[in-house]
C-alpha cells in the first residue's frame, strides 16, 4: 500500500495500526490517492434498556457508522476506478450482543453489514472490504472512569488483546497477499469463541 487513511489514530487500536509500518503513514494531501482505508475511530457509551444514553447512542452511530459511510463513499469508488484498494473497519465481538451494550453493539453490527454490502459491490474491481472484531483490548477505552465498577472479562488466553495484535491482522488484510479475503468479519477473540 502506498497511502492509507486511518481514523482514530490518536490512541488505542487506531494508533497501533497507524504506526505498524511506514507504508501506513498518510497526510491529508494524499487522500486523493488513498488505496487503503482503516476506520478505527470509536467510543463506548453504556446503558441498559430503560436507562439508555440517547446522546451517546447518537454519537456512536455518527462516529462508528456515519463517518465510515461518508469516507467510504468518497474513497471506495476511487479505489475501484484504479482497480485496487483495501478497506478495514474495526468492529467488536460485542456486535453479537451484550447486556448494557445494545447501542454500541448495534453500531458495530452495522459495520459488518456495510462491509459485506460494499465488498459485494467492488470485489470485481480488486477492492477488499473486511471487519476486524477484537474482544476486550488493552486500550484507553477500558480505563474510562465510567467503567471503573466493571472488570473486563478476560478471554481463555488469560489476558486482554493487545492493540499491536489487532494492528498485525489489519496490516495483513491491507497487503497484496490478502487480495482474496473480502466481506469477512474476522474476530480476534483470545479463545472466547471456544466457550460457545
N, C-alpha and C positions, 0 to 999 in steps of 0.2 A: 504494500500500500504506500502510495506517495503522500497523501494528505488525509487526515481523519478529523472529524468533528466529534468531540467528546463532551457531552453535557455533564454537569455535576462534578467537574474535575477538581474542585477546590478541596475536597476531602473524601475519605472513605473509599468505596469501590471505584468511583469515577477517577479519583486521584491516582489510584494504583494502576488503572487502565491507561491513563494519560502518560504515566511515567514508565510503563512497561518496556518501551523501546523507543529509540529516536525516531523511528518511522511513524509514530503516532502523534508527533508534535504538529500542531497546526496553528494558524493565525486566521484572523477574520478575513484577511485579504485572500487566503487560499480557499475560502468557502466555495468559490465558483468552480473549483476543480476538486472538490472533496470526493474521494472514492470510497470512504468508509465513514459511517455514522454510528456512534455508540451513544445511546440515551441512558445515562446513569444517574441523572438528577432525580432526587427523591426526598420525600419527607414522610414521617409517620405520625398520624393522629389516631388516637384510640377512642373507643366508646362503644358501649353495649347498646343494643336496641332499646329505645326509651330514654337513652342518655347520649344520643349521637351528637357529635360535634359537626354541625352542618357547615360552618365556615371552614373547618378543617377538611371536611369531605370535598368541598368545592376547590380548596387549594390543592389537594392531592389529585383531583381529576384534571385540573388545569396543568399542573406540573408533570404528572406521570403520563397522561393520555393526550390532552390537547396540545401540549408543547411538542410531544413526539410526532403527532399527526401534522402539525404545521411545518415542522422542519422536514419531515419525510416528504411532504407534498412538494417541496422545492428540490430536495436532494435526490430522491429516488428516480424521478423522471430523467434528471441529468445523467445519473449513473447508467440508466437503461439506454439512453441515447449513445453513450460511449461504449456500451456492451460489457460493462464490468462494474461491480460495486459490492460492498458488504454493509449490512445493517445488523446491529445487535442491540436489542432492547434489554435492559436489566429489569427482570421481573422479581418474583419471590415465590417460595414454596407456599406462602400464605395464600396465594391465588386460589388454592383449593378450598379455602375457608378456614377460619379460626375464630373462636369466641372473642368478642371485643375488637375484632379487626375487620368487620364487614365492609366498611367503606374502603379501607386500604386494599383488602382482598379484591374488591370489585375493580379497582383501578389496575391492579396487576393482572387480573384475569382479562381485562380489556386489551392489555398489551399483547397477550397471546393471540387473541382474535385478530388484532390488527396485523401482527406478524404473519400469521397464516394466510390472511387475505392478500396482503401485499406480496408475499412470496409467490402466491399463485399468479399474480398479475405480471411479475417481472422475471420469473425463473428462466424463461426462454431468452431473455436479454442478458443473461450472465450475472444477474444481481441476486444475492442471497439475503434472506431476512430471517433472523433467529432470535429467540429469547433465551437468556441465561437466568435461571431462577435459583439463587442460593438460599440455603437455610440460614439460621441466625449467624450473622457475620460480625466480626470484631470491628465495628465502626463507631463513630461518634453517636450514631442514632441509638445505639444500645445504652449510651451513657446519658441519655436525656433524663433530667431530673424527674420528669413526669412518669418515668418508668421505674423509679427507684424501688417501689414496692414489688416489682415483678422481676424475678430472676429468669433470664433466658434458659430455655430447655436445651441442654446440650445433646447433640446427636450421639449415636453409638461410638463415634471415634473419640468421644470424651472431651471435646474442645469445640470452640467456635470455628467457623470457616474463616480463613484469613483473606483479606482483600486481594492479596497477591495471587491466591489460588483462583479467584474469580477472574482476575486480570489475565492469567495464563490461558484459561479457556477462551476468553474473548479474543486474545491475540491469535490463537489458533483459528478461530472462526473468521478472523479477518484475513487469514493467509490464503495463498493460492491452493494449498492442499485441502482446504475446506470448501472448494467450489461445488461439491455435490451435496452439501448439507444445507438445506433450506426449509423453512416453515416448521422448525422444531422448537420445542420448549425443553431445554437441557437443564436438568437440575443438578446442583452441587449440594448434596444433602448430608454428607458425612455419615451415610449409612441409615439415615432416617427412613428411607423407603423400605428398608428391610423389616421394619416393625409393622408393616401393613399386610 
